[in-house]
Every structure is written in structure tokens, then in C-alpha cells.
Amino acid sequence: MKEPKPVFICRECGCCVSNWVGRCPECGMWNTMEEEMPAPSPATSAAGHKTATPRKLSELEIPTYMRIPSGTGELDRVLGGGIVSGSVVLLCGEPGIGKSTLLLQICKSLCRNKRVLYASGEESRGQIKLRAERLGVGEGELYLISETDLDAILAATQKLQPDLLIVDSIQTIYSARSRSMAGSIAQVRECAAAFIGLAKSDGPAVFLVGHVNKEGGISGPKILEHMVDAVLYFEGDRQQIYRIIRAMKNRYGSTNEIGVFDMTDEGLTEVPNPSEVLLHDRTTAAGTCIGCAMEGTRPLITEIQALVCPTVFPAPRRTADGFDYNRMCLLLAVLERRLTLRFSANDVYLNIAGGIRLCEPAADLSVACALISGILDRAFPTDLIAFGEIGLAGEIRPVTHAEQRINEAVRLGFRRILLPSRSAKERIRVPDGVTLIGISHVAGVLPHLLKKETN
């Protein structure tokens, strides 16, 4: 039997070539080709390939997927209502952001009436025990295994028959069937396929912890994200107090939901009402405005801060944290053209308080209000909130979920709501003392900026 010849796979795009080349022929990247020795193909039977029996669609029954509450409401919100039996979830994030901590907290709740197997390839059982004691995880059906061999983990799973399998992390697991090193494209693909096959054959729900590369993307082949059922990403960094879990992909729920957590000495604590937390230390200085963004079904009220000051550089500086930089530059151009405000002679620094990232067009009006307030050095009333999309002509376009945004603003005590005029004409009931201020052009912001707050 001939020895199989090595092949070379690009770790960026997954392109496969038979001979080593310095530059990938598909994506054009240099020095991204990795050698892989394919495993010998198993001997086939004389009968040929295995055949599967097709069944008529009308004869099939719709499976009743059971959702298991994780014990963490914010995580259940992101997953769409809980952990689906037989699903595979990929949890990724920066090192030290709290992935292993969150999973141990899930074990604390689930192991009371479910069997959980925690397979760690990064930490010993003693290290996990220390962290578990700090988090109060001790009693229940929680089993630990410190192993990096795929076959050993699968054998332990077959013997224990757990309801949930946690693999921390997929980049540390290796299979003897592939001759490449652990963490390579071939190993990650091989091991992930084995765990997915285990989950889909009436097996446990599987949580895979994934590493990220220096660009912030998920380490390993892109096909890994396509293979799993859900991809959850931890946003933020270790210096921020609040951590956000966002669903990048979810076959069993919405991809717009987020979960907000507070990192404490006792682990990750849920923040069920992030709007109140984000506005707790709000300022009333010039250059600030309150806006409302929708994250899935949740209205999230945030504080937008803008600092506008004369520049000392030939070209003014522009910085945006938590907001798209190109979108900010577009809004600056609209304000300078339509309102004749000299942003071109000023440095502009924009920040979304609390580490939140605003991605929807409804944040345009509140960002524009903060920029206008900053350059004019005049503060907005403390009970005013704004949301709406701004076009290139300066027009204010309507946005979705206007009633939900208004109800959340009223609940938090805002009495003047600046919104698109078309949305203000809708039949939305508001309590006495609350005024809906509909504007059709960004110039309609100026009169309200100059008004003084009345008690």
C-alpha cells in the first residue's frame, strides 16, 4: 500500500494544493500554506459504498426539540429560549474575557438535575476545581476530564451519557486520524465534525469554546462556523466592566439578541435591565445625547458622547468608539453641508458609553445631536431622547419599533422624545406630560438644543 502524499492547505481560505507554494493561489496571501498528511482511506467493502434509505417528506414527523434552561436568563435570551438538545454551540472571545467562567456557571445550574461532562484541554482538574469553588460550583452531576485526545473524550461521553458536553477548547483537541498538529485547520475540522456527529445522533448538547486570532476573527477554518448550529461571540475586553454576548449565527433563534453581563469577583452577573445601568452615571454636559437602539427585541437606551475641539493638525482627527467610523464621517459631512457647521476645522471624538456598539441607522439622530451639541457647546435638556435615521439630504427617515422605543424611554423618565415626523404621526399612546416631537429635517434639532429645561 502506497504512503499517502502530503497536501498543503491555506489556513486563511482553506484552499488545497498538492505542492507547496509561497502564495495561496486562491486568496493571494503569503506564507499561509500548512502541510497536512491525509489519513489513509479505509478499505471499502466489496458491496461498495454505504447506502441510505430515502423517506417521503410527508411521512416524516417534526421533531420536538427540548430546550433546557441554562439558569442564566441573558444566555437563554441569546440562544432563543434555552439550550436545544442535540445542538452544537460555538462560544468565542478574547482570552480572559470569561468564556470558561460562564460555562462553569451554566454547570452550576444544570448539574442539579442534568448530567454534565466538562472536557478541558487547557486546564487540569485541580485548576478547574479551584475556579469552581470560587463560583460556588460543587454539588450535582458535574464530571471533569482533562484530556486533549478526541477518542478519549468520545469514549468518556459514550460511557457517561451526559445531557451536556462542554469542550474547552476545540483548538486544543487532536485526533490521531489526522497527522497535523492540534489547532491546525485539519485538526479543528476533524474534531468539530466528530462532536457534531455525536450531538446529531441523539447525543448531548455540545458547547465548543473557540479561540480568536489577532484580527478578532474566530481561529480555524471558516467552515467551522457553518458546521455548528450557533456562534456566540463575547464582545468587549478584560478592561471593561460589562461583557456582551452576541449571536453571530443561530439556527434556533434570532441573531439580533444580545446578553449583557457584569464581571464581578463571583463571576459573570446578569444585567437584566442594561438601560438603567448605562444611564446611571450619565452626564449633562454639552456634547451628550441619549439615544435608543434595538438589540433584537430589547430596546437599549445609551448615552452618546461627542467632544469637538479646534484642531492643531493640518488634517483634523476623527475617532469613533462603539460607532461605525465611516458612518460618523458621513454624518459630519451632512451636518457641515446642511447646517453650515465647521467640523472640518475641529477634531471630533465620538464615544458610546458603557462599551456598547451601535450598529443600526436609528442611532443617526442621537449621534448627530451629540455632535451638534459639542460644536455649539450647548447642552440638551436632561429629559430629551432622540432616535431616527438621517439621509444625505438631511432628512429624518422613520425607523422600526418606534412604539417599543418610546415605551422604554417613558419608563426611564424621559418626557421629550425627538423622532421622525412620520413615526410621530402614528397612533402611539403616551402618558400625560410626555411630548412626541416629530422632525423631518436635521435642522429641527436646533430649536430644542437652545431651549432651557423647565422644572
QUITAPE-V852460 format. One record per run of one state. SS is the DSSP state (~ for helix, > for strand, _ for the rest). FROM is the first residue (numbers start at 1). TO is the last residue. If there is no record, write none. Layout:
# QUITAPE-V852460
[[SS/FROM/TO] [SS/FROM/TO]]
This chain:
# QUITAPE-V852460
[[_/1/5] [>/6/10] [_/11/15] [>/16/17] [_/18/22] [>/23/23] [_/24/29] [>/30/30] [_/31/32] [>/33/37] [_/38/56] [~/57/59] [_/60/66] [>/67/68] [_/69/72] [~/73/79] [_/80/82] [>/83/84] [_/85/87] [>/88/92] [_/93/98] [~/99/110] [_/111/115] [>/116/120] [_/121/124] [~/125/135] [_/136/141] [>/142/146] [_/147/148] [>/149/149] [~/150/160] [_/161/163] [>/164/168] [_/169/169] [~/170/172] [_/173/173] [>/174/174] [_/175/184] [~/185/200] [_/201/204] [>/205/210] [_/211/211] [>/212/212] [_/213/217] [>/218/218] [_/219/222] [~/223/227] [_/228/229] [>/230/235] [_/236/241] [>/242/250] [_/251/257] [>/258/264] [_/265/266] [>/267/270] [_/271/273] [~/274/278] [_/279/287] [>/288/295] [_/296/297] [>/298/310] [_/311/317] [>/318/321] [_/322/322] [>/323/323] [_/324/324] [~/325/339] [_/340/342] [~/343/345] [>/346/352] [~/353/355] [_/356/357] [>/358/358] [_/359/360] [~/361/376] [_/377/383] [>/384/386] [_/387/388] [>/389/390] [_/391/394] [>/395/397] [_/398/401] [~/402/411] [_/412/415] [>/416/420] [~/421/424] [_/425/434] [>/435/439] [_/440/440] [>/441/441] [~/442/450] [_/451/455]]
